[in-house]
Amino acid sequence: MIEVWTIYVAPHHFTSPVTNWRDLRAICIKQAAAFLSSTPWAVRNLIWDRKIPYILLGKKQLIDRADLDRFIEAQKQRAGDAFYGSQAAKASKRRKKPCLRAVQ
């Protein structure tokens, strides 16, 4: 008995002519997750929270790489912000409120 194997080759319109997705302007959620070193669900949550804009192409959500760059720049913090921000918050809690006593 001879076994016959059929190999399905995708049509050319399903394959991308661009081999490197870093050359693309609009990327899919999986590629955006790789770009952000995150998970696809984290990127979906950013889209749902309207923190990054997206393009709807049919049912596929595409994200502009320039928008991802802007998102990264907006999320950056200076080196001292985490330390001094927490110290300022503690100092504001320590401040005593003026006592309002009735003067006789």
C-alpha positions in Angstrom: 0.0 0.0 0.0 1.3 3.4 -1.0 0.7 6.4 1.2 0.1 9.7 -0.6 0.7 12.9 1.4 -0.8 16.2 0.2 1.0 19.4 1.1 -1.0 22.5 1.1 0.7 25.6 0.0 -0.9 28.9 0.9 -1.9 31.2 -1.9 0.4 34.2 -2.6 -2.1 36.7 -1.2 -1.9 35.1 2.3 1.9 35.4 2.5 3.6 38.7 3.2 6.3 39.9 0.8 8.0 41.6 3.8 10.2 39.2 5.6 11.0 41.5 8.6 8.0 42.9 10.5 10.2 45.7 11.8 10.1 47.2 8.4 6.3 47.5 8.5 4.5 50.6 9.7 1.3 48.9 11.0 1.8 45.7 13.0 -0.6 43.2 14.5 -1.1 42.6 18.2 1.4 39.7 18.4 4.1 41.8 16.8 3.2 44.8 19.0 3.6 42.5 22.0 7.0 41.4 20.9 7.9 45.1 20.3 6.9 46.0 23.8 8.3 42.8 25.3 4.9 42.0 26.6 2.0 39.6 26.0 -0.8 39.9 23.3 -3.3 40.2 26.2 -1.4 43.1 27.7 -1.5 44.9 24.3 -5.2 44.2 24.0 -5.8 45.7 27.4 -3.9 48.8 26.3 -6.2 49.1 23.3 -9.3 48.5 25.4 -8.2 51.1 27.9 -7.6 53.5 25.0 -4.0 54.0 25.9 -2.8 53.2 22.4 -4.8 53.8 19.2 -5.4 51.1 16.6 -6.5 50.7 13.0 -9.3 48.3 12.3 -8.8 46.5 9.0 -11.6 44.1 8.6 -11.6 42.1 11.9 -7.9 42.6 12.5 -6.5 45.3 14.8 -3.3 46.9 13.6 -1.1 49.3 15.6 1.1 52.0 14.2 4.7 51.6 15.3 5.0 55.4 15.8 2.1 55.2 18.3 4.0 52.5 20.2 7.1 54.7 20.2 5.0 57.6 21.6 3.5 55.3 24.2 7.0 54.1 25.3 8.2 57.7 25.6 5.1 58.7 27.6 5.7 55.9 30.0 9.3 56.7 30.7 10.2 58.1 34.1 13.3 59.9 35.2 15.7 58.1 37.5 14.8 60.0 40.6 11.0 60.2 40.1 10.3 56.9 41.8 12.3 57.8 44.9 11.5 61.4 45.3 7.9 60.9 44.3 7.4 58.4 47.2 9.3 60.7 49.6 7.1 63.7 48.7 4.0 61.5 49.2 5.2 60.5 52.7 6.1 64.1 53.6 2.6 65.3 52.6 1.0 62.7 54.9 3.2 63.9 57.8 2.1 67.5 57.6 -0.2 68.5 60.3 -3.4 70.2 59.4 -4.0 73.5 61.2 -6.2 73.1 64.2 -9.4 75.2 64.0 -10.2 76.1 67.6 -12.8 78.6 68.6 -11.1 81.7 69.9 -12.8 83.2 73.0 
